[in-house]
Amino acid sequence: AVANTAVKPFGDAFVRLIKMLIIPLISTTLVAGVTAMGDPKKLGTLGARTIGMYLVTTFFAVNLGLLVGTFFQPGAGVDYETAGAAAIDSVRGKIETADAAGGIVERFLQIIPTNPIESLASGAVLPTIFFAILIGIGILLAGAVADPVKNFFEAASEVVMRITMLVMELAPYGVLALMTWVMATQGIEILWNMGKLAASLYLACGLQIILVYGFLIIGCLLKLPVKQYLRGIADAQGVAFSTASSNATLPVSISCAENNLGVDKSVAGSVLPLGATINMDGTAIYLGLIALFAAQATGIDLTAMHYFMVALTATLVSIGAAGIPSAGLLLAATVLEVIGIGPEQSVLVIAFIFPFDRLLDMMRTVTNISGDAAVACAVGKWDGNLDESVFRSDTEV
């Protein structure tokens, strides 16, 4: 009772601050990411290849996360019944209602907003993502006349990131309040479940780096030595693991791509900054795992449609994740909404994960920047801007 009355409100306030940032974070970062292409002509060649590769690797990532999460069952055994049987029934009822609302065609039509302003105000994420991407493309096609709009979104993106960092300064206090409440109602057993979640994430991220980036892209697609790719990005991976920030790692990533992997400066300077904004494979894996964690904990049986919508939403939402620590977790409620998880359950899930998020975020960031480097190598080779003698060299510059 004390935990509910004295502590829980502080945790709820912190979660509300996080939810407050979701729509601004997605809308401004996505527009800024699309406009980062600069020259509209890049949308036809380098831009199309880069974005296409990023989307493909991200979709691989989220499905890999779902596969590992299904096998390890990190959320199985978490007792959410103390949140109230009525709340659990409400979640299941929402899913049944969503299923009855229509099939895949209706779901896709809902992504296109009839009123973008209303979608923003109501917090409808997928329509917001769709409209933000169109705004970014429109700015590029309009050219110089749209520079004020482009500058606005770039500045707005930076402002929202700064606000996010301010909110994250409150994380220790918000986490303390949330964990006090959760521990009082759930007990020490939650640590076992968090260990399973961490193991699932690290395994899925490791498989993504070795199999998707190393074996499929570098080895099979580009016919280049995987060992040299892993050696070439080791420095960037070390910085990513320690900072948990794709943006902070960007200078090292560019240096590794140019000096160790032989990627031309023009490619590294465009592909990698764009990747730091829109390529968040580690976050996609994480969001898929969180959705499974919550579904398993609440006893929700996900259908094939739910899996597809989780994969699609995690892929799209991860594009809007800022390259700063814990940004991915800020978007977790978006994916939970797809499977019908309500606000109370979202609070519980966030409370479980927040104390461990830094450790998880470090591996997510390593995955993100590793994918950026692999895509840069692919685009560079296809455009004739990859020096294979540097790539194959055993000496790092």
C-alpha positions in Angstrom: 0.0 0.0 0.0 2.8 2.4 0.9 4.5 1.6 -2.5 1.4 2.4 -4.4 0.6 5.7 -2.6 4.0 7.1 -1.8 6.3 5.8 -4.6 4.3 4.8 -7.6 3.2 8.4 -8.5 6.8 9.4 -9.0 7.4 6.4 -11.3 4.2 7.2 -13.2 5.3 10.8 -13.7 8.6 9.6 -15.2 6.8 7.3 -17.6 4.5 10.1 -18.6 7.5 12.2 -19.4 8.8 9.4 -21.6 5.5 9.0 -23.4 5.4 12.8 -23.9 8.5 12.5 -26.1 7.5 9.6 -28.3 5.6 11.5 -31.1 7.9 14.5 -31.2 10.9 12.2 -31.2 9.6 10.1 -34.1 8.3 13.0 -36.2 11.3 15.3 -36.0 14.0 12.7 -36.2 12.4 10.9 -39.2 12.0 14.1 -41.2 15.6 15.2 -40.3 16.9 11.7 -41.3 15.2 11.7 -44.7 16.4 15.3 -45.4 20.0 14.3 -44.4 20.2 12.9 -47.9 20.8 16.4 -49.2 20.8 16.1 -52.9 17.4 14.7 -54.2 19.2 12.8 -56.9 20.7 10.6 -54.2 17.3 9.2 -53.6 17.6 7.4 -57.0 21.0 5.8 -56.6 23.1 5.8 -53.4 20.1 6.9 -51.3 17.8 4.1 -52.6 20.4 1.5 -52.1 21.3 2.7 -48.6 17.8 3.0 -47.3 16.8 -0.3 -49.0 19.7 -2.1 -47.3 19.0 -0.5 -44.0 15.3 -1.6 -44.1 16.2 -5.1 -45.2 18.7 -5.6 -42.4 16.3 -4.1 -39.8 13.5 -6.4 -40.9 16.0 -9.3 -40.6 16.9 -8.0 -37.1 13.4 -7.8 -35.7 12.5 -11.2 -36.9 15.7 -12.6 -35.4 14.7 -11.0 -32.1 11.2 -12.5 -32.3 12.7 -15.9 -33.1 15.1 -15.8 -30.1 12.4 -14.4 -27.8 10.0 -17.1 -28.8 12.6 -19.7 -28.0 13.8 -18.3 -24.6 10.5 -17.0 -23.3 12.0 -14.2 -21.2 8.6 -13.0 -20.0 7.2 -16.4 -19.0 6.6 -16.6 -15.3 6.4 -12.9 -14.5 3.4 -12.3 -12.3 1.4 -9.4 -13.6 -1.8 -10.4 -11.8 -1.1 -8.0 -9.0 -1.7 -5.2 -11.5 -5.4 -6.3 -11.3 -7.3 -9.1 -13.0 -9.5 -6.5 -14.6 -6.6 -4.8 -16.3 -5.4 -8.1 -17.7 -8.9 -8.9 -19.0 -9.0 -5.4 -20.5 -5.7 -6.1 -22.4 -7.0 -9.4 -23.8 -10.3 -7.6 -24.7 -8.5 -5.0 -26.7 -6.6 -7.6 -28.7 -9.9 -9.4 -29.5 -11.4 -6.1 -30.5 -8.5 -5.3 -32.7 -8.7 -8.7 -34.3 -12.4 -8.2 -35.0 -11.7 -4.7 -36.5 -10.4 -6.1 -39.8 -7.7 -8.0 -41.5 -4.3 -7.0 -43.0 -5.8 -4.6 -45.6 -7.7 -2.6 -43.0 -4.5 -2.4 -40.8 -2.5 -1.1 -43.7 -5.1 1.5 -44.6 -5.0 2.8 -41.1 -1.3 3.7 -41.6 -2.4 6.4 -44.0 -3.7 9.3 -41.9 -6.8 11.1 -43.1 -5.9 13.9 -40.7 -2.2 14.1 -39.9 -2.7 16.7 -37.2 -5.3 14.5 -35.5 -2.9 11.5 -35.7 -0.2 13.6 -34.0 -2.5 14.8 -31.3 -3.9 11.3 -30.6 -0.4 9.7 -30.5 -1.1 7.4 -33.5 2.4 6.2 -34.3 2.3 4.5 -37.6 0.3 7.3 -39.4 2.8 9.7 -37.9 5.8 7.7 -39.3 4.1 7.6 -42.7 3.4 11.3 -42.8 6.9 12.2 -41.5 8.6 10.2 -44.2 6.5 11.9 -46.9 7.3 15.3 -45.4 11.0 14.5 -45.6 10.7 13.4 -49.2 8.7 16.5 -50.0 11.4 18.8 -48.6 14.0 17.1 -50.7 12.0 17.4 -53.9 11.1 21.1 -53.2 14.8 22.0 -53.1 16.1 25.3 -51.8 12.7 26.9 -51.4 12.1 24.3 -48.6 15.3 25.1 -46.7 13.4 27.0 -43.9 11.3 23.9 -43.3 14.3 21.6 -43.5 16.2 23.8 -41.0 13.1 23.9 -38.7 12.9 20.1 -38.5 16.7 19.7 -38.0 16.6 22.3 -35.2 13.4 20.7 -33.8 15.1 17.3 -33.8 18.0 18.7 -31.9 15.7 20.3 -29.4 13.8 17.1 -28.8 17.0 15.2 -28.3 18.1 17.8 -25.7 14.8 17.5 -23.9 15.2 13.7 -24.0 18.6 14.0 -22.4 17.1 16.2 -19.7 14.4 13.6 -19.0 16.9 10.8 -18.9 18.8 12.8 -16.2 15.7 11.9 -14.0 16.1 8.2 -14.9 17.8 7.1 -11.6 14.9 8.6 -9.6 12.2 7.4 -11.9 13.7 3.9 -12.0 14.1 3.8 -8.2 10.4 4.7 -7.8 9.3 2.2 -10.4 11.5 -0.6 -9.1 10.4 0.0 -5.5 6.8 -0.5 -6.6 7.5 -3.5 -8.7 9.7 -5.2 -6.1 7.0 -4.6 -3.5 4.4 -6.3 -5.7 6.4 -8.8 -7.7 9.4 -9.9 -5.6 13.0 -10.7 -6.3 12.0 -13.3 -9.0 12.0 -10.6 -11.6 15.8 -10.6 -11.8 15.7 -14.1 -13.3 13.4 -12.9 -16.1 15.6 -9.9 -16.8 18.6 -12.2 -17.1 16.8 -14.2 -19.7 15.8 -11.0 -21.5 19.5 -9.8 -21.5 20.7 -13.2 -22.7 18.1 -13.2 -25.5 19.2 -9.7 -26.7 22.9 -10.4 -26.6 22.4 -13.7 -28.5 20.1 -12.1 -31.1 22.5 -9.1 -31.6 25.5 -11.4 -31.9 23.7 -13.5 -34.6 22.7 -10.4 -36.4 26.4 -9.1 -36.5 27.9 -12.5 -37.5 25.3 -14.0 -39.7 23.5 -11.1 -41.4 26.3 -8.5 -41.6 29.3 -10.8 -41.7 28.2 -14.0 -43.5 25.3 -12.7 -45.7 26.4 -9.2 -46.7 30.2 -9.2 -46.4 30.9 -12.9 -47.2 28.1 -13.9 -49.6 27.0 -10.7 -51.2 30.3 -8.8 -51.5 32.7 -11.8 -51.5 35.0 -10.2 -48.9 36.6 -11.7 -45.9 34.4 -11.6 -42.8 37.4 -11.6 -40.5 38.7 -8.3 -41.9 35.3 -6.7 -41.6 35.1 -7.6 -37.9 38.7 -6.5 -37.3 38.1 -3.3 -39.2 35.2 -2.1 -37.1 36.5 -3.3 -33.7 37.5 0.2 -32.6 34.0 1.6 -33.4 32.4 -1.3 -31.6 34.5 -0.6 -28.5 33.4 3.1 -28.5 29.8 2.1 -29.2 29.8 -0.4 -26.3 31.1 2.2 -23.8 29.1 5.2 -24.9 25.8 3.4 -25.9 25.4 6.2 -28.5 25.5 5.8 -32.3 25.9 9.6 -32.6 28.9 9.7 -30.3 30.5 6.8 -32.2 30.0 8.3 -35.6 33.4 9.9 -36.0 35.1 6.6 -35.1 32.8 4.7 -37.4 33.7 7.0 -40.3 37.4 6.6 -39.5 37.2 2.8 -39.4 35.2 2.7 -42.6 37.7 4.8 -44.5 41.0 3.6 -43.1 40.3 0.0 -42.2 37.6 -1.0 -44.7 38.6 1.1 -47.7 35.2 2.9 -48.1 35.5 6.1 -50.0 35.1 9.3 -48.0 32.1 10.4 -50.1 30.2 7.2 -49.3 31.3 6.9 -45.7 30.3 10.6 -45.1 26.8 10.1 -46.4 25.9 6.5 -45.6 27.2 6.4 -42.0 25.5 9.6 -40.8 22.3 8.5 -42.3 22.7 5.1 -40.6 23.2 6.8 -37.3 19.7 8.2 -37.7 17.7 5.5 -39.4 19.6 2.2 -39.0 18.7 0.9 -35.6 18.8 -2.9 -36.0 19.7 -3.4 -32.3 16.7 -1.3 -31.3 14.5 -3.3 -33.7 15.6 -6.5 -32.0 15.0 -5.0 -28.6 11.5 -3.7 -29.4 10.5 -7.2 -30.7 11.8 -8.8 -27.6 10.0 -6.3 -25.3 6.7 -7.1 -27.1 7.2 -10.8 -26.6 8.3 -10.2 -23.0 5.1 -8.3 -22.3 2.9 -10.8 -24.2 4.4 -13.8 -22.4 4.1 -12.1 -19.0 0.4 -11.3 -19.5 -0.4 -14.7 -21.0 -1.4 -13.3 -24.4 -1.2 -15.7 -27.3 0.0 -13.8 -30.3 -1.3 -14.8 -33.7 0.6 -14.6 -37.0 -1.0 -11.2 -37.6 0.4 -9.9 -34.3 3.9 -11.2 -35.1 3.7 -9.5 -38.5 2.4 -6.2 -37.0 5.1 -6.3 -34.3 7.8 -6.9 -36.9 6.5 -4.1 -39.1 6.0 -1.6 -36.3 9.4 -2.3 -34.7 11.1 -1.9 -38.1 9.4 1.4 -38.8 9.6 2.8 -35.2 13.3 1.9 -34.9 14.0 4.2 -37.8 12.9 7.1 -35.6 15.1 6.1 -32.6 17.5 8.8 -31.8 21.2 7.8 -31.6 21.4 8.5 -27.9 21.5 6.2 -24.8 18.1 4.6 -24.0 16.3 6.1 -26.9 15.1 2.7 -28.0 13.3 2.1 -24.7 11.4 5.3 -25.2 9.7 3.8 -28.1 8.7 0.5 -26.5 5.2 1.6 -25.7 4.6 2.0 -29.4 5.2 -1.7 -30.1 3.3 -2.7 -27.0 0.3 -0.8 -28.3 0.2 -2.9 -31.4 -0.5 -6.1 -29.4 -3.0 -4.3 -27.1 -0.8 -3.6 -24.0 -2.4 -0.7 -22.1 -0.7 2.1 -20.1 -0.6 0.2 -16.8 1.1 -2.8 -18.3 3.5 -0.6 -20.2 4.5 1.0 -16.9 5.2 -2.4 -15.5 7.3 -3.5 -18.5 9.3 -0.3 -18.5 9.9 -0.7 -14.7 11.2 -4.2 -15.2 13.7 -3.1 -17.9 14.9 0.3 -17.0 17.5 -0.7 -14.4 19.1 -3.0 -16.9 18.7 -0.8 -20.0 22.2 0.6 -20.0 23.7 -2.9 -20.3 21.2 -3.8 -23.0 21.7 -0.5 -24.8 25.4 -1.0 -25.1 24.9 -4.2 -27.2 22.2 -2.6 -29.2 24.5 0.3 -30.2 27.3 -2.2 -31.2 24.8 -3.9 -33.5 23.6 -0.6 -35.0 27.1 0.7 -35.9 28.2 -2.7 -37.2 25.2 -2.7 -39.6 26.1 0.9 -40.7 29.6 -0.3 -41.6 28.4 -3.3 -43.5 25.9 -1.3 -45.6 28.6 1.3 -46.3 30.9 -1.4 -47.6 28.1 -2.8 -49.8 27.1 0.6 -51.2 30.7 1.5 -51.7 31.5 -1.6 -53.7 28.4 -1.3 -55.9 29.3 2.3 -56.7 33.0 1.5 -57.3 34.0 3.4 -54.2 35.5 0.6 -52.1 39.3 0.0 -52.1 39.4 -3.8 -51.6 43.2 -3.8 -51.1 42.6 -1.7 -47.9 39.8 -3.9 -46.9 41.8 -7.1 -47.2 44.9 -5.6 -45.6 45.9 -7.1 -42.2 47.2 -3.7 -41.0 44.8 -1.3 -39.5 45.6 2.4 -40.1 
